[in-house]
């Protein structure tokens, strides 16, 4: 086979044990595959060379770097659980009580009942809690209607308030991380192109781990003007005998040349 040059990353995808597609990504920063085999030398006699070598455990290192967050990657790397449906968010807002319109919450129409609390923000940032009342609030009270509109006594007009509340979104997604979570094995495939160094043509390639197990870091760090990066470490497990792996390869590289 002619010498090949690695050129680009390509596409990765993960397949569940039942054969269904779990995850696919065409914009990956890096896929690292470092297959490592070591010997332990046994010395003896007069020579400076070992007369016997004992094979050590394999120390293959596989990792993926993706420049964004995905619930599917959290499941693969952390054993997280993802649910979809009605989701409750915690919110806080700061605004000014208008003499005519009071202050209306940005997500007031989806407000969770009785989840709101309002504070007057005074000099030096001191927060003074107001008491929720159904109607006719005094200077120490506030009222809120079904649209999320907050009103208080005229004495508080023009003052700054801080509001803490919960609101619901009907089509949200939640990724849950339990204290006893464990990732589950999956089949990992990396499809990419290599460059034939002899004639410059593209060569189809595929790296497959028939039974991979995720781990590593799931990064949800938020930093100004910097994209978060998810790093997944993959362990290579002993494979099962299947129709597409009759040779019981743990991993394999295929080249279209």
PASEBA-1860 file (N, C-alpha, C; in nm, 3 decimals):
! residues 257
1> XXXXXXXX> 0.085/-0.119/0.000/0.000/0.000/0.000/0.089/0.124/0.000 ~ 0.052/0.224/-0.078/0.130/0.347/-0.085/0.122/0.423/0.047 ~ 0.222/0.507/0.076/0.217/0.589/0.199/0.096/0.682/0.196 ~ 0.031/0.696/0.312/-0.089/0.777/0.324/-0.067/0.891/0.423 ~ -0.127/1.007/0.393/-0.115/1.124/0.480/-0.251/1.151/0.544 ~ -0.253/1.164/0.678/-0.376/1.197/0.747/-0.413/1.342/0.718 ~ -0.533/1.364/0.664/-0.574/1.496/0.619/-0.718/1.520/0.660 ~ -0.739/1.584/0.775/-0.874/1.611/0.822/-0.923/1.505/0.918
9> XXXXXXXX> -1.037/1.532/0.978/-1.090/1.445/1.084/-1.203/1.357/1.034 ~ -1.296/1.410/0.958/-1.404/1.328/0.906/-1.525/1.324/0.996 ~ -1.596/1.211/0.993/-1.723/1.195/1.064/-1.712/1.084/1.167 ~ -1.773/1.106/1.284/-1.780/1.000/1.383/-1.926/0.966/1.409 ~ -1.952/0.841/1.439/-2.086/0.805/1.485/-2.079/0.686/1.577 ~ -2.182/0.680/1.665/-2.190/0.576/1.767/-2.318/0.498/1.746 ~ -2.309/0.366/1.763/-2.423/0.278/1.741/-2.450/0.199/1.869 ~ -2.576/0.200/1.912/-2.616/0.127/2.031/-2.600/-0.024/2.011
17> XXXXXXXX> -2.594/-0.101/2.120/-2.586/-0.247/2.106/-2.700/-0.308/2.027 ~ -2.818/-0.241/2.024/-2.931/-0.295/1.948/-2.926/-0.256/1.800 ~ -2.819/-0.186/1.758/-2.802/-0.150/1.618/-2.857/-0.015/1.579 ~ -2.922/0.057/1.670/-2.976/0.189/1.639/-2.868/0.296/1.650 ~ -2.883/0.400/1.569/-2.787/0.509/1.569/-2.805/0.594/1.694 ~ -2.694/0.617/1.767/-2.698/0.696/1.890/-2.654/0.839/1.868 ~ -2.551/0.858/1.787/-2.492/0.991/1.773/-2.414/0.998/1.642 ~ -2.417/1.113/1.578/-2.335/1.136/1.458/-2.290/1.281/1.459
25> XXXXXXXX> -2.165/1.305/1.419/-2.111/1.441/1.419/-2.011/1.454/1.305 ~ -2.030/1.557/1.222/-1.943/1.579/1.107/-1.844/1.693/1.129 ~ -1.848/1.755/1.248/-1.758/1.866/1.277/-1.688/1.838/1.410 ~ -1.586/1.757/1.403/-1.512/1.714/1.520/-1.374/1.780/1.519 ~ -1.328/1.826/1.635/-1.195/1.886/1.640/-1.084/1.784/1.619 ~ -1.096/1.671/1.690/-0.984/1.579/1.690/-1.030/1.440/1.733 ~ -0.976/1.339/1.667/-0.989/1.201/1.710/-0.849/1.145/1.728 ~ -0.818/1.103/1.849/-0.685/1.052/1.880/-0.693/0.901/1.900
33> XXXXXXXX> -0.610/0.828/1.827/-0.602/0.682/1.843/-0.456/0.644/1.858 ~ -0.418/0.604/1.978/-0.280/0.566/2.008/-0.280/0.423/2.060 ~ -0.251/0.330/1.971/-0.248/0.189/2.009/-0.109/0.156/2.062 ~ -0.105/0.097/2.181/0.023/0.078/2.248/0.036/-0.063/2.304 ~ 0.150/-0.126/2.269/0.181/-0.260/2.320/0.320/-0.255/2.385 ~ 0.331/-0.305/2.506/0.458/-0.301/2.578/0.502/-0.441/2.621 ~ 0.635/-0.456/2.628/0.696/-0.577/2.682/0.762/-0.546/2.817 ~ 0.771/-0.647/2.901/0.856/-0.638/3.018/0.974/-0.733/2.995
41> XXXXXXXX> 1.095/-0.679/3.001/1.211/-0.762/2.971/1.257/-0.842/3.093 ~ 1.301/-0.963/3.066/1.353/-1.051/3.170/1.503/-1.066/3.145 ~ 1.583/-1.019/3.240/1.728/-1.018/3.224/1.791/-1.140/3.292 ~ 1.907/-1.180/3.244/1.979/-1.290/3.306/2.102/-1.325/3.225 ~ 2.191/-1.398/3.284/2.314/-1.436/3.214/2.411/-1.321/3.206 ~ 2.505/-1.332/3.115/2.612/-1.234/3.102/2.581/-1.121/3.005 ~ 2.478/-1.139/2.919/2.449/-1.041/2.815/2.374/-0.921/2.872 ~ 2.390/-0.809/2.804/2.312/-0.690/2.839/2.174/-0.690/2.777
49> XXXXXXXX> 2.143/-0.792/2.699/2.011/-0.804/2.638/1.924/-0.900/2.717 ~ 1.793/-0.874/2.713/1.700/-0.966/2.779/1.694/-1.097/2.703 ~ 1.676/-1.207/2.777/1.664/-1.336/2.710/1.517/-1.377/2.694 ~ 1.428/-1.298/2.755/1.285/-1.328/2.742/1.205/-1.200/2.764 ~ 1.090/-1.191/2.697/1.001/-1.076/2.714/0.862/-1.125/2.750 ~ 0.800/-1.057/2.845/0.664/-1.090/2.890/0.570/-0.979/2.844 ~ 0.465/-1.016/2.773/0.370/-0.916/2.723/0.294/-0.851/2.839 ~ 0.282/-0.719/2.833/0.208/-0.644/2.933/0.066/-0.614/2.883
57> XXXXXXXX> -0.018/-0.565/2.973/-0.154/-0.528/2.933/-0.148/-0.418/2.828 ~ -0.240/-0.423/2.734/-0.247/-0.320/2.631/-0.284/-0.185/2.693 ~ -0.226/-0.079/2.639/-0.252/0.055/2.690/-0.297/0.147/2.578 ~ -0.394/0.101/2.500/-0.448/0.182/2.391/-0.518/0.305/2.446 ~ -0.500/0.418/2.377/-0.562/0.543/2.418/-0.642/0.600/2.303 ~ -0.772/0.613/2.323/-0.861/0.669/2.221/-0.935/0.786/2.284 ~ -0.940/0.898/2.214/-1.013/1.014/2.266/-1.073/1.094/2.151 ~ -1.179/1.167/2.183/-1.250/1.251/2.086/-1.263/1.391/2.146
65> XXXXXXXX> -1.244/1.492/2.063/-1.266/1.631/2.106/-1.370/1.695/2.016 ~ -1.479/1.739/2.076/-1.590/1.801/2.002/-1.610/1.943/2.055 ~ -1.622/2.044/1.969/-1.625/2.183/2.014/-1.763/2.234/2.057 ~ -1.848/2.148/2.112/-1.979/2.192/2.158/-2.041/2.083/2.245 ~ -2.149/2.118/2.311/-2.216/2.025/2.403/-2.324/1.947/2.329 ~ -2.340/1.822/2.366/-2.447/1.739/2.312/-2.496/1.645/2.422 ~ -2.629/1.636/2.445/-2.680/1.539/2.543/-2.639/1.396/2.511 ~ -2.630/1.362/2.381/-2.591/1.226/2.343/-2.448/1.197/2.386
73> XXXXXXXX> -2.358/1.296/2.374/-2.221/1.277/2.418/-2.213/1.264/2.569 ~ -2.299/1.338/2.639/-2.304/1.325/2.785/-2.348/1.184/2.825 ~ -2.438/1.126/2.748/-2.482/0.989/2.776/-2.369/0.890/2.749 ~ -2.296/0.910/2.637/-2.190/0.818/2.601/-2.072/0.827/2.697 ~ -2.038/0.950/2.739/-1.918/0.968/2.820/-1.944/0.958/2.969 ~ -2.066/0.993/3.013/-2.094/1.000/3.156/-2.205/0.907/3.202 ~ -2.271/0.841/3.110/-2.385/0.761/3.151/-2.503/0.846/3.195 ~ -2.513/0.966/3.140/-2.622/1.058/3.176/-2.754/1.007/3.121
81> XXXXXXXX> -2.863/1.062/3.174/-2.997/1.027/3.129/-3.063/1.153/3.073 ~ -3.115/1.143/2.950/-3.176/1.258/2.884/-3.326/1.238/2.872 ~ -3.402/1.340/2.911/-3.547/1.337/2.899/-3.592/1.463/2.825 ~ -3.703/1.451/2.753/-3.759/1.565/2.680/-3.903/1.587/2.725 ~ -3.945/1.714/2.720/-4.080/1.748/2.761/-4.081/1.878/2.840 ~ -4.179/1.894/2.925/-4.191/2.016/3.004/-4.073/2.031/3.098 ~ -4.007/2.147/3.089/-3.886/2.173/3.168/-3.904/2.302/3.246 ~ -3.862/2.301/3.370/-3.873/2.419/3.456/-3.737/2.486/3.468
89> XXXXXXXX> -3.734/2.617/3.443/-3.611/2.696/3.453/-3.621/2.792/3.571 ~ -3.507/2.811/3.639/-3.496/2.916/3.740/-3.450/3.044/3.672 ~ -3.509/3.157/3.710/-3.479/3.283/3.643/-3.464/3.394/3.745 ~ -3.389/3.496/3.706/-3.387/3.621/3.784/-3.379/3.738/3.689 ~ -3.447/3.845/3.723/-3.451/3.965/3.640/-3.441/4.089/3.729 ~ -3.388/4.193/3.669/-3.380/4.322/3.737/-3.447/4.427/3.650 ~ -3.534/4.507/3.707/-3.607/4.608/3.631/-3.652/4.722/3.719 ~ -3.724/4.815/3.657/-3.772/4.933/3.728/-3.924/4.932/3.726
97> XXXXXXXX> -3.984/4.959/3.841/-4.129/4.965/3.852/-4.179/5.093/3.785 ~ -4.254/5.074/3.677/-4.309/5.189/3.604/-4.438/5.235/3.672 ~ -4.458/5.366/3.675/-4.576/5.420/3.743/-4.705/5.374/3.679 ~ -4.704/5.348/3.548/-4.825/5.307/3.476/-4.833/5.156/3.456 ~ -4.724/5.097/3.414/-4.727/4.956/3.373/-4.657/4.860/3.470 ~ -4.603/4.913/3.579/-4.533/4.826/3.672/-4.412/4.763/3.605 ~ -4.392/4.633/3.622/-4.285/4.560/3.555/-4.337/4.423/3.517 ~ -4.316/4.382/3.390/-4.363/4.253/3.342/-4.245/4.160/3.317
105> XXXXXXXX> -4.253/4.038/3.373/-4.147/3.940/3.357/-4.137/3.895/3.212 ~ -4.015/3.866/3.168/-3.994/3.824/3.030/-4.064/3.691/3.000 ~ -4.069/3.602/3.098/-4.136/3.473/3.081/-4.256/3.462/3.175 ~ -4.321/3.576/3.195/-4.430/3.582/3.292/-4.550/3.496/3.258 ~ -4.579/3.479/3.127/-4.696/3.398/3.090/-4.676/3.250/3.123 ~ -4.551/3.208/3.141/-4.520/3.069/3.175/-4.474/3.055/3.320 ~ -4.508/3.152/3.402/-4.466/3.155/3.541/-4.522/3.036/3.619 ~ -4.435/2.971/3.698/-4.480/2.867/3.788/-4.548/2.933/3.908
113> XXXXXXXX> -4.668/2.894/3.936/-4.746/2.958/4.042/-4.671/2.958/4.175 ~ -4.672/3.073/4.242/-4.616/3.092/4.376/-4.464/3.073/4.382 ~ -4.398/3.076/4.266/-4.252/3.059/4.266/-4.178/3.192/4.271 ~ -4.250/3.304/4.259/-4.187/3.434/4.248/-4.157/3.495/4.385 ~ -4.049/3.572/4.388/-4.018/3.656/4.504/-3.956/3.784/4.451 ~ -3.994/3.897/4.512/-3.954/4.029/4.463/-3.880/4.104/4.574 ~ -3.774/4.176/4.534/-3.694/4.251/4.630/-3.674/4.392/4.577 ~ -3.684/4.491/4.663/-3.645/4.626/4.629/-3.494/4.636/4.642
121> XXXXXXXX> -3.430/4.695/4.540/-3.286/4.711/4.542/-3.254/4.854/4.580 ~ -3.194/4.871/4.698/-3.167/5.004/4.749/-3.023/5.046/4.730 ~ -2.986/5.153/4.796/-2.850/5.205/4.788/-2.750/5.100/4.838 ~ -2.640/5.086/4.764/-2.539/4.988/4.802/-2.578/4.846/4.766 ~ -2.686/4.830/4.687/-2.728/4.698/4.646/-2.803/4.620/4.751 ~ -2.848/4.687/4.858/-2.922/4.619/4.964/-3.058/4.574/4.911 ~ -3.092/4.446/4.933/-3.218/4.390/4.884/-3.317/4.378/4.999 ~ -3.435/4.438/4.979/-3.541/4.432/5.079/-3.658/4.354/5.022
129> XXXXXXXX> -3.695/4.240/5.083/-3.804/4.159/5.027/-3.939/4.226/5.040 ~ -4.021/4.211/4.936/-4.159/4.254/4.939/-4.248/4.131/4.960 ~ -4.366/4.154/5.017/-4.460/4.045/5.046/-4.565/4.040/4.935 ~ -4.588/3.919/4.882/-4.689/3.903/4.777/-4.828/3.913/4.840 ~ -4.914/3.996/4.776/-5.054/4.007/4.817/-5.141/3.997/4.693 ~ -5.265/3.961/4.711/-5.355/3.943/4.597/-5.390/4.075/4.530 ~ -5.404/4.181/4.609/-5.442/4.311/4.552/-5.407/4.422/4.651 ~ -5.417/4.545/4.603/-5.394/4.665/4.683/-5.265/4.658/4.763
137> XXXXXXXX> -5.149/4.642/4.695/-5.023/4.633/4.769/-4.983/4.767/4.832 ~ -4.919/4.759/4.947/-4.863/4.876/5.012/-4.716/4.889/4.972 ~ -4.643/4.979/5.036/-4.503/5.000/5.003/-4.416/4.879/5.036 ~ -4.467/4.789/5.119/-4.390/4.669/5.154/-4.444/4.544/5.084 ~ -4.538/4.565/4.990/-4.601/4.452/4.922/-4.584/4.463/4.771 ~ -4.624/4.354/4.702/-4.635/4.355/4.556/-4.745/4.260/4.516 ~ -4.800/4.282/4.396/-4.897/4.192/4.336/-4.845/4.149/4.200 ~ -4.887/4.030/4.157/-4.847/3.981/4.026/-4.967/3.912/3.962
145> XXXXXXXX> -4.992/3.940/3.832/-5.108/3.880/3.765/-5.064/3.762/3.677 ~ -5.157/3.705/3.603/-5.129/3.583/3.524/-5.032/3.608/3.409 ~ -5.014/3.733/3.369/-4.920/3.764/3.261/-4.780/3.791/3.313 ~ -4.763/3.788/3.446/-4.633/3.816/3.505/-4.608/3.963/3.529 ~ -4.715/4.043/3.530/-4.701/4.187/3.555/-4.698/4.213/3.705 ~ -4.593/4.283/3.750/-4.574/4.312/3.892/-4.607/4.459/3.918 ~ -4.687/4.483/4.021/-4.721/4.620/4.063/-4.701/4.631/4.213 ~ -4.681/4.756/4.259/-4.665/4.783/4.401/-4.727/4.919/4.431
153> XXXXXXXX> -4.706/4.970/4.550/-4.761/5.100/4.587/-4.690/5.211/4.510 ~ -4.757/5.325/4.498/-4.698/5.437/4.424/-4.566/5.483/4.485 ~ -4.545/5.456/4.612/-4.421/5.495/4.677/-4.300/5.423/4.617 ~ -4.325/5.310/4.552/-4.216/5.233/4.492/-4.198/5.259/4.343 ~ -4.278/5.348/4.286/-4.264/5.379/4.144/-4.125/5.434/4.115 ~ -4.064/5.384/4.009/-3.931/5.430/3.971/-3.818/5.360/4.044 ~ -3.852/5.272/4.136/-3.748/5.200/4.209/-3.709/5.072/4.135 ~ -3.588/5.026/4.163/-3.537/4.904/4.102/-3.579/4.782/4.183
161> XXXXXXXX> -3.624/4.679/4.112/-3.660/4.554/4.178/-3.578/4.439/4.118 ~ -3.557/4.338/4.201/-3.495/4.213/4.157/-3.598/4.103/4.180 ~ -3.623/4.024/4.074/-3.725/3.919/4.081/-3.659/3.783/4.058 ~ -3.691/3.689/4.146/-3.647/3.550/4.130/-3.773/3.465/4.113 ~ -3.774/3.380/4.008/-3.894/3.301/3.983/-3.861/3.179/3.899 ~ -3.958/3.092/3.881/-3.946/2.974/3.795/-4.048/2.985/3.682 ~ -4.009/2.932/3.566/-4.102/2.930/3.453/-4.084/2.799/3.375 ~ -4.186/2.764/3.300/-4.187/2.635/3.231/-4.175/2.654/3.080
169> XXXXXXXX> -4.107/2.556/3.017/-4.099/2.548/2.871/-4.148/2.409/2.832 ~ -4.243/2.404/2.740/-4.310/2.277/2.711/-4.223/2.180/2.632 ~ -4.126/2.230/2.556/-4.045/2.142/2.471/-3.898/2.150/2.507 ~ -3.867/2.135/2.634/-3.728/2.141/2.680/-3.663/2.004/2.685 ~ -3.532/2.004/2.714/-3.454/1.882/2.726/-3.372/1.888/2.854 ~ -3.369/1.779/2.928/-3.294/1.773/3.053/-3.193/1.658/3.047 ~ -3.069/1.689/3.081/-2.965/1.587/3.094/-2.938/1.568/3.242 ~ -2.964/1.449/3.294/-2.949/1.423/3.437/-2.825/1.340/3.465
177> XXXXXXXX> -2.751/1.378/3.571/-2.631/1.306/3.612/-2.651/1.254/3.754 ~ -2.667/1.123/3.767/-2.685/1.065/3.900/-2.549/1.038/3.963 ~ -2.549/1.016/4.094/-2.426/0.986/4.165/-2.378/0.844/4.144 ~ -2.458/0.762/4.079/-2.420/0.621/4.054/-2.418/0.590/3.904 ~ -2.403/0.693/3.823/-2.409/0.675/3.677/-2.290/0.595/3.625 ~ -2.313/0.522/3.518/-2.207/0.447/3.449/-2.239/0.446/3.300 ~ -2.141/0.481/3.215/-2.164/0.474/3.070/-2.187/0.330/3.025 ~ -2.255/0.318/2.911/-2.281/0.187/2.852/-2.200/0.170/2.725
185> XXXXXXXX> -2.161/0.046/2.692/-2.080/0.025/2.573/-2.156/0.056/2.443 ~ -2.081/0.086/2.340/-2.139/0.116/2.209/-2.033/0.087/2.102 ~ -2.076/0.082/1.978/-1.985/0.064/1.866/-1.946/0.202/1.814 ~ -1.817/0.225/1.803/-1.766/0.356/1.759/-1.707/0.344/1.619 ~ -1.747/0.435/1.531/-1.697/0.436/1.393/-1.646/0.577/1.359 ~ -1.529/0.582/1.302/-1.472/0.708/1.255/-1.443/0.693/1.106 ~ -1.520/0.766/1.024/-1.503/0.763/0.878/-1.430/0.889/0.834 ~ -1.323/0.871/0.758/-1.244/0.986/0.716/-1.172/0.953/0.586
193> XXXXXXXX> -1.107/1.055/0.531/-1.030/1.040/0.408/-0.882/1.059/0.438 ~ -0.798/0.979/0.373/-0.655/1.001/0.375/-0.610/1.041/0.235 ~ -0.493/1.101/0.228/-0.439/1.144/0.100/-0.328/1.047/0.057 ~ -0.343/0.994/-0.063/-0.238/0.909/-0.117/-0.118/0.997/-0.153 ~ -0.008/0.979/-0.082/0.107/1.066/-0.099/0.174/1.048/-0.235 ~ 0.140/0.940/-0.305/0.205/0.913/-0.434/0.138/0.987/-0.547 ~ 0.003/0.983/-0.552/-0.066/1.047/-0.664/-0.165/1.155/-0.621 ~ -0.177/1.181/-0.489/-0.264/1.289/-0.440/-0.410/1.256/-0.436
201> XXXXXXXX> -0.447/1.131/-0.461/-0.589/1.095/-0.461/-0.639/1.070/-0.318 ~ -0.771/1.082/-0.302/-0.833/1.054/-0.173/-0.850/0.904/-0.154 ~ -0.834/0.861/-0.030/-0.851/0.721/0.005/-0.951/0.711/0.120 ~ -1.060/0.637/0.098/-1.158/0.616/0.203/-1.098/0.531/0.314 ~ -1.124/0.574/0.440/-1.072/0.503/0.556/-1.178/0.494/0.664 ~ -1.164/0.394/0.748/-1.257/0.375/0.859/-1.184/0.312/0.977 ~ -1.204/0.374/1.093/-1.152/0.318/1.218/-1.272/0.276/1.302 ~ -1.274/0.151/1.343/-1.389/0.095/1.414/-1.344/0.035/1.547
209> XXXXXXXX> -1.417/0.068/1.653/-1.405/-0.002/1.781/-1.536/-0.076/1.800 ~ -1.532/-0.207/1.802/-1.656/-0.284/1.803/-1.729/-0.278/1.937 ~ -1.655/-0.255/2.044/-1.719/-0.241/2.175/-1.640/-0.137/2.254 ~ -1.686/-0.012/2.246/-1.619/0.099/2.314/-1.698/0.137/2.439 ~ -1.625/0.192/2.535/-1.687/0.238/2.659/-1.639/0.378/2.687 ~ -1.733/0.471/2.704/-1.699/0.611/2.721/-1.651/0.644/2.861 ~ -1.594/0.763/2.872/-1.546/0.817/2.999/-1.488/0.955/2.973 ~ -1.412/1.006/3.067/-1.346/1.134/3.046/-1.428/1.251/3.094
217> XXXXXXXX> -1.415/1.363/3.029/-1.466/1.491/3.076/-1.582/1.540/2.990 ~ -1.689/1.578/3.055/-1.799/1.648/2.989/-1.795/1.793/3.036 ~ -1.758/1.883/2.948/-1.730/2.021/2.985/-1.850/2.110/2.954 ~ -1.906/2.172/3.057/-2.014/2.269/3.037/-1.969/2.407/3.084 ~ -1.838/2.431/3.077/-1.782/2.559/3.117/-1.828/2.670/3.023 ~ -1.864/2.783/3.080/-1.902/2.900/3.001/-1.795/3.007/3.020 ~ -1.727/3.041/2.912/-1.623/3.143/2.917/-1.644/3.241/2.803 ~ -1.630/3.368/2.832/-1.658/3.472/2.734/-1.573/3.454/2.608
225> XXXXXXXX> -1.641/3.455/2.492/-1.579/3.448/2.361/-1.494/3.321/2.343 ~ -1.536/3.213/2.408/-1.463/3.087/2.393/-1.562/2.972/2.393 ~ -1.554/2.890/2.288/-1.645/2.777/2.278/-1.603/2.667/2.375 ~ -1.704/2.602/2.433/-1.671/2.490/2.522/-1.632/2.368/2.440 ~ -1.550/2.283/2.499/-1.499/2.164/2.431/-1.529/2.042/2.516 ~ -1.585/1.939/2.452/-1.610/1.813/2.521/-1.503/1.713/2.481 ~ -1.439/1.652/2.580/-1.339/1.550/2.556/-1.389/1.417/2.609 ~ -1.388/1.317/2.524/-1.433/1.183/2.562/-1.317/1.086/2.547
233> XXXXXXXX> -1.290/1.012/2.653/-1.192/0.904/2.645/-1.267/0.774/2.622 ~ -1.219/0.695/2.528/-1.283/0.567/2.497/-1.195/0.452/2.541 ~ -1.255/0.358/2.611/-1.188/0.234/2.645/-1.229/0.126/2.545 ~ -1.133/0.043/2.506/-1.162/-0.066/2.414/-1.190/-0.191/2.496 ~ -1.311/-0.245/2.480/-1.350/-0.364/2.554/-1.332/-0.489/2.469 ~ -1.331/-0.604/2.534/-1.327/-0.729/2.461/-1.456/-0.743/2.381 ~ -1.447/-0.764/2.250/-1.567/-0.762/2.165/-1.647/-0.891/2.176 ~ -1.772/-0.882/2.132/-1.859/-0.999/2.122/-1.851/-1.054/1.979
241> XXXXXXXX> -1.877/-1.183/1.965/-1.881/-1.244/1.832/-2.011/-1.205/1.765 ~ -2.002/-1.131/1.654/-2.118/-1.085/1.581/-2.099/-1.111/1.433 ~ -2.207/-1.093/1.357/-2.200/-1.118/1.214/-2.103/-1.023/1.144 ~ -2.094/-0.897/1.192/-2.002/-0.803/1.127/-1.864/-0.805/1.190 ~ -1.840/-0.891/1.287/-1.708/-0.905/1.347/-1.678/-1.052/1.377 ~ -1.675/-1.136/1.274/-1.652/-1.279/1.297/-1.511/-1.311/1.346 ~ -1.417/-1.218/1.323/-1.278/-1.241/1.364/-1.250/-1.195/1.507 ~ -1.352/-1.139/1.574/-1.338/-1.090/1.712/-1.229/-0.983/1.724
249> XXXXXXXX> -1.221/-0.896/1.622/-1.130/-0.783/1.633/-1.184/-0.684/1.736 ~ -1.097/-0.636/1.824/-1.138/-0.531/1.916/-1.152/-0.399/1.843 ~ -1.060/-0.374/1.751/-1.063/-0.253/1.667/-1.000/-0.286/1.534 ~ -1.033/-0.207/1.434/-0.975/-0.231/1.302/-0.969/-0.103/1.221 ~ -0.873/-0.096/1.132/-0.858/0.012/1.035/-0.880/-0.044/0.896 ~ -0.965/0.022/0.818/-0.991/-0.018/0.680/-0.945/0.094/0.585 ~ -0.885/0.054/0.475/-0.837/0.149/0.375/-0.891/0.111/0.238 ~ -0.941/0.210/0.166/-0.994/0.184/0.033/-0.888/0.196/-0.074
257> X> -0.782/0.120/-0.058/-0.675/0.125/-0.156/-0.612/-0.014/-0.165
END
